[in-house]
Amino acid sequence: MEKAKIKASQLFILVVLFEMGSALLFIPGFQAKQDAWLAILLGLAGGLALVLIYYRLYTYYPDLPFTSYVQEITGKWIGRLLSLLYIIYFMYFATRVLRDFGELLTTTIYFNTPLIVINSLMMLTIIYGVHKGIEVIARMGELLFGVIYLMAFAGAGLILFSGIIHLEYLQPVLEHGWRPIFIAFLRETSARPFGEMVVFCMLLPYLNDQKKAKAACLGGIILAGINVAITAAINVATLGVDLFLRSNFPLLTTIGKIQLANFIERLDVLFIIYLVIAGYFKISLFFYAAVIGATDLFKFKTHQKLSFPFGLIILFASITIASNYAEHLKEGLETVPIYVQWPFQIIIPFILLVIAFFRNRKKQITSS
């Protein structure tokens, strides 16, 4: 592993930026319609339980990354296979998020710019950050966290004062009962974005104070979850259910409706700046987890040797992962949650925790 340490406050900021990342680009839980915010809060509750699972695994092996202690838990060969699959998982999601943000930029402001150009420019900056290491990424998070929240408060204030919010669009609450909310929870919000916290299983060993890991992770996911739920409610209250469901980028559409005093309008740039920053951190952490996982699994001396080749793989995969945006979106909403997110974010970590519990219990009994 890289010889680096980050503070609990930096971990907290990284969790918030990572969780909010693409969750504000594609609001999760839209199947629940005007109750999407409730589905997100239910997903947050499930996410907190998942964080406790990841944290408990970390307490058993506080000095090891996930790719190392999975071999301790399941044995050498099964553990190596699982480690390799998780490295592919991290790279796959870095690829998907890069494609998400590339599509956003090419369909909103860079209409005549090829997707490969946008993704290449973003990937070059990410490769540089990953090459420098987790400390540099964490310090950048500290620097830009205030900028993001300043833009968020400014945007929320302008939406409120522009009078475009219609609270009646949020009614009736629970129009079809809890069933649509539970369906949205099972299909999406249980895994996205909260289950993606599994990436921090690779990062927690870098924390300089192990006792603060739980508070930093739980606090970060709670703040991010509340922000996403509020954003979903604002989108529905501004756009109405029909437009909210039809819009590719609901928050962008909401901000586009801001018009104050016939002077303040066309504030889409605020949203774009935020998403470029949030996308940078989301892709960087997935990418970094894949790089240090491969470094650990294949016993490289330093992670820098893998940052550029892995970055190229992610870049070209982001172009070829889908032939068009509709196909990319359909895969992300229908296939990925069931066949990728549920196994890697929920099922496998839970099984690992059960095995680790009995293994460590046996060791304690033997030592006593």
Secondary structure, DSSP 8 states (H G I E B T S, - for coil): --S--B-HHHHHHHHHHHHHTTTTTS-TTGGGGGGHHHHHHHHHHHHHHHHHHHHHHHHHSTTS-HHHHHHHHH-HHHHHHHHHHHHHHHHHHHHHHHHHHHHHHHHHT-TTS-HHHHHHHHHHHHHHHHHH-HHHHHHHHHHHHHHHHHHHHHHHHHHHHTT---GGGG-STTTT-SHHHHHHIIIIITTTTGGGGGGGGTTGGGBS-GGGHHHHHHHHHHHHHHHHHHHHHHHHHHHHHHHHHH-SSHHHHHHHT-EETTTEE--HHHHHHHHHHHHHHHHHHHHHHHHHHHHHHTT-S-THHHHHHHHHHHHHHHHHS-SSHHHHHHIIIIIHIIIIIIIIIIIHHHHHHHHHHHHHHHHHHHH-
